[in-house]
Amino acid sequence: VMQLLRPLLLDNVPSIQQTAALALGRLANFSDDLAEAVVSNEILPQLVYSLSEQNRFYKKAAAFVLRSVAKHSPELAHAVVDAGALESLCNCLEEFDPSVKEAAAWAIGYIGGHTAELATAVVDSGAIPRLILCIQEPELSL
């Protein structure tokens, strides 16, 4: 299934890209094994790269995939960090759309919640000042 969804992340139609990312997120959210399949099929680097290039709907879906992978174990969270996700997620915290900020904050929270090493990586990425700014916003979902 992962091999079928991966090319759809590069489709010319944005709604297909977003739907493919959402499907990957739901699969990864379901079990450790499916989250590991997302990592082993090298989908994470593609998602991280496209976080800076795509529209807000795709960014929200991509952050959901990263969160869904990172939540299962420290090893999977390390895979997310190793793919370069922290910098892209931190940039998403500065988006105008509150739902993108919320999705990025959730992903960063799951990454930093596993071990002291991962928490240090979150701090070193510069996420904390940006998260504080998000908390101070009047938007209820944040």
C-alpha positions as CSV (number, residue, x, y, z in Angstrom):
1,V,0.0,0.0,0.0
2,M,2.8,2.4,0.9
3,Q,4.4,1.9,-2.5
4,L,1.1,2.8,-4.2
5,L,0.6,5.9,-2.1
6,R,4.1,7.3,-2.4
7,P,3.9,8.4,-6.0
8,L,0.6,10.1,-5.3
9,L,2.4,12.5,-3.0
10,L,4.0,13.8,-6.2
11,D,0.8,14.0,-8.2
12,N,0.1,17.2,-10.2
13,V,-3.3,17.6,-8.5
14,P,-2.9,19.1,-4.9
15,S,-6.0,17.4,-3.6
16,I,-4.6,14.0,-4.6
17,Q,-1.3,14.9,-2.8
18,Q,-3.2,15.9,0.3
19,T,-5.4,12.8,0.3
20,A,-2.4,10.5,-0.1
21,A,-0.7,12.2,2.8
22,L,-3.8,11.9,4.9
23,A,-4.1,8.2,4.1
24,L,-0.4,7.6,5.0
25,G,-1.0,9.4,8.3
26,R,-4.0,7.3,9.1
27,L,-2.2,4.1,8.4
28,A,0.9,5.2,10.4
29,N,-1.4,6.3,13.3
30,F,-2.9,2.8,13.4
31,S,0.1,0.7,14.3
32,D,3.8,0.5,14.9
33,D,4.3,-1.8,11.9
34,L,2.6,0.6,9.5
35,A,4.5,3.5,10.9
36,E,7.7,1.5,10.3
37,A,6.6,0.9,6.7
38,V,6.3,4.6,6.1
39,V,9.9,4.9,7.3
40,S,11.2,1.9,5.4
41,N,9.6,3.1,2.1
42,E,11.5,6.4,2.5
43,I,8.4,8.5,2.5
44,L,9.6,10.8,5.3
45,P,12.2,12.8,3.3
46,Q,9.7,13.4,0.6
47,L,7.1,14.7,3.1
48,V,9.7,16.9,4.8
49,Y,10.8,18.4,1.6
50,S,7.3,19.2,0.5
51,L,6.4,20.8,3.8
52,S,8.1,23.9,2.6
53,E,6.7,23.8,-0.9
54,Q,3.0,22.9,-0.6
55,N,-0.3,24.6,0.4
56,R,-1.6,24.7,3.9
57,F,-3.9,21.7,3.5
58,Y,-1.0,19.5,2.4
59,K,1.2,20.9,5.2
60,K,-1.4,19.9,7.8
61,A,-1.6,16.4,6.4
62,A,2.1,16.0,6.1
63,A,2.6,17.1,9.8
64,F,-0.1,14.6,10.7
65,V,2.0,11.8,9.0
66,L,5.1,12.9,10.9
67,R,3.2,13.0,14.2
68,S,1.7,9.6,13.5
69,V,5.1,8.0,12.9
70,A,6.8,9.8,15.8
71,K,4.2,8.9,18.4
72,H,4.9,5.1,18.5
73,S,8.5,4.8,19.7
74,P,11.7,6.7,20.3
75,E,13.2,4.9,17.3
76,L,10.5,6.1,15.0
77,A,10.7,9.6,16.4
78,H,14.5,9.5,15.7
79,A,13.7,8.5,12.1
80,V,11.5,11.6,11.8
81,V,14.2,13.8,13.2
82,D,16.8,12.2,11.0
83,A,14.7,13.0,8.0
84,G,15.1,16.7,8.9
85,A,11.5,17.2,10.0
86,L,12.2,19.5,13.0
87,E,13.3,22.4,10.9
88,S,10.3,22.1,8.6
89,L,7.9,21.7,11.5
90,C,9.3,24.8,13.2
91,N,8.7,26.7,10.0
92,C,5.1,25.5,10.0
93,L,4.7,27.1,13.4
94,E,5.0,30.4,11.7
95,E,2.3,29.7,9.1
96,F,-0.8,31.9,9.0
97,D,-3.2,29.0,9.2
98,P,-3.8,27.9,12.9
99,S,-4.5,24.3,11.8
100,V,-1.1,24.0,10.3
101,K,0.5,25.4,13.5
102,E,-1.6,23.0,15.6
103,A,-0.5,20.0,13.5
104,A,3.2,21.0,13.7
105,A,2.9,21.6,17.5
106,W,1.4,18.1,17.9
107,A,4.2,16.5,15.9
108,I,6.9,18.4,17.8
109,G,5.3,17.4,21.1
110,Y,5.3,13.7,20.2
111,I,8.9,13.9,19.1
112,G,10.1,15.6,22.2
113,G,8.1,13.4,24.6
114,H,10.1,10.2,24.2
115,T,13.6,10.8,25.5
116,A,15.8,13.5,26.9
117,E,17.9,13.3,23.7
118,L,14.8,13.9,21.5
119,A,13.7,16.7,23.8
120,T,17.1,18.3,23.4
121,A,16.8,18.1,19.6
122,V,13.5,19.9,19.8
123,V,15.0,22.6,22.0
124,D,18.1,22.9,19.7
125,S,15.8,23.3,16.6
126,G,14.4,26.5,18.0
127,A,10.9,25.2,18.5
128,I,10.4,26.5,22.0
129,P,10.2,30.2,21.3
130,R,7.9,29.5,18.3
131,L,5.7,27.3,20.4
132,I,5.4,30.0,23.1
133,L,4.3,32.5,20.4
134,C,1.7,30.0,19.3
135,I,0.4,29.6,22.8
136,Q,0.0,33.3,23.2
137,E,-2.2,33.6,20.1
138,P,-5.9,34.1,20.6
139,E,-6.8,31.1,18.4
140,L,-8.5,28.5,20.6
141,S,-7.2,25.4,18.9
142,L,-3.6,26.3,19.7
